[in-house]
Amino acid sequence: MFRKILVANRGEIALRVIAACKDLGIRTVAVYSEADRASLHVRFADEALCIGPAKSADSYLNIPAVISAAEITGVDAIHPGYGFLSENAGFAEVCEMSGIGFIGPQPEVIRLMGDKQQARRAMDQAGLRLLPGSDGILKTEEEALACARHVGFPVILKAVAGGGGRGMRVVWEPRAMGSCFHQAQHEAAVSFHCPDVYLEKYIEKSRHIEFQVLGDNEGAVAVLGERECSIQRRHQKLLEECPSPRVDCALRRVMGERVSMALRQVGYSNAGTVEFLMDQEGQLYFIEMNTRIQVEHPVTEMVTGVDLVKAQILIAGGEPLSSVLSEPFEPRGHAIECRINAENPQTFAPSPGRVTQFHLPGLVGIRVDTAIAANSVIPPYYDSLLAKLIAHGRDRAEALSRMQRALDMFVIEGVHTTIPVHQQILSDPDFILGNYDTHYLQKFAREQPVAAGV
């Protein structure tokens, strides 16, 4: 088992990892930028080092600075959390070369799944269904147009090295291909330093379903059910629930077997998420895999009773899956997560500033993952996530009821937040019935303007 772990992240996920380490009796080292000097992850870690100025490229993404901090403090391993360096195969390789454990998959698997086109081929060979699309990278708009005509409009262009909704463009008709192709290439180059794009058939009324997995170093893989992540804005998730209202027991079992078999074939270890789009007929199509812990992992934890972050650490330390999951996990009830962001609820523009009032809802079945407190300063340099509010109930109706009450009792003042957006979503009849898809939020925003307030 590891003796000391460096947490190469910030905010609520850094605190989440620190808490898991404390449960396991492992000492922790926090790294922080100058803007995060007063952050809670710095306060609660056993040691802390500043690794650079506010800009991510000069601090949290600065691999030499992170490795130097790890070597200075004598850690055994690094947990990257999500975002930043979590899916950087080069960083995982540097950790290996430095004799530092990387709490995540092997570098070659991160690289395979990070290249969306290679990931599609690997999952196709492993038996997962793919959306019709290009066989490789599209070099010109003429190639893209020919492929789109073959697949049938509408189509979506995606960055090969993409993520987070960047480098993506939906093309509805042939005459729009030229501008969309060059926009996708440009955004991919700026965001990921790689302009390569590929193409898939675009499903207009799709649902976003993802399966949580754990794999060990012996080749064992467990699939811990699915999450519904269809409430999105510009491909950024806003609300998630587990299990999906659209997946029944038979489909869950079949997909669990297929995903498990696919990941055994690629030799996957540690935590990960296999993501699918579901069409109106209920068919699931593989779109990508995230080789890290997900923002929305708490809903799976609440339903399965499995501490996914502790599982990551134990697996990376050499524990077999049979030991990590010592008891068979059975889904218990339903869980919903609302991402509370520091954003204007009408425009979704970031709202940095100082939190003047902060009150957590203390209710049965409620969990809050956050690194915010009264007088915390929300800097403009990073993701706008303030807190993850999670409600668990015996069934979906009870989880919805608890979430509605928790949102009413969650007080954050001094900055705008997305709490009003969530309140209106959870009171909407279509959402209550589970009748929604990935376009729900756009439609909902048009029909019901959200009140703003600080």
Secondary structure, 3 states (H helix, E strand, C coil): CCCEEEECCCHHHHHHHHHHHHHCCCEEEEEEEHHHCCCHHHHHCCEEEEEECCCHHHCCCCHHHHHHHHHHHCCCEEECCCCCCCCCHHHHHHHHHCCCEECCCCHHHHHHHHCHHHHHHHHHHCCCCECCECCCCCCCHHHHHHHHHHHCCCEEEEECCCECCECCEEECCHHHHHHHHHHHHHHHHHHHCCCCEEEEECCCCCEEEEEEEEECCCCCEEEEEEEEEEEEECCEEEEEEECCCCCCHHHHHHHHHHHHHHHHHHCCCEEEEEEEEECCCCCEEEEEEECCCCCCHHHHHHHHCCCHHHHHHHHHCCCCHHHHCCCCCCCCCEEEEEEEECECCCCCCECCEECCEEECCCCCCEEEEECCCCCCEECCCCCCEEEEEEEEECCHHHHHHHHHHHHHHCEEECCCCCHHHHHHHHCCHHHHCCCCCCCHHHHHHHHCCCCCCC
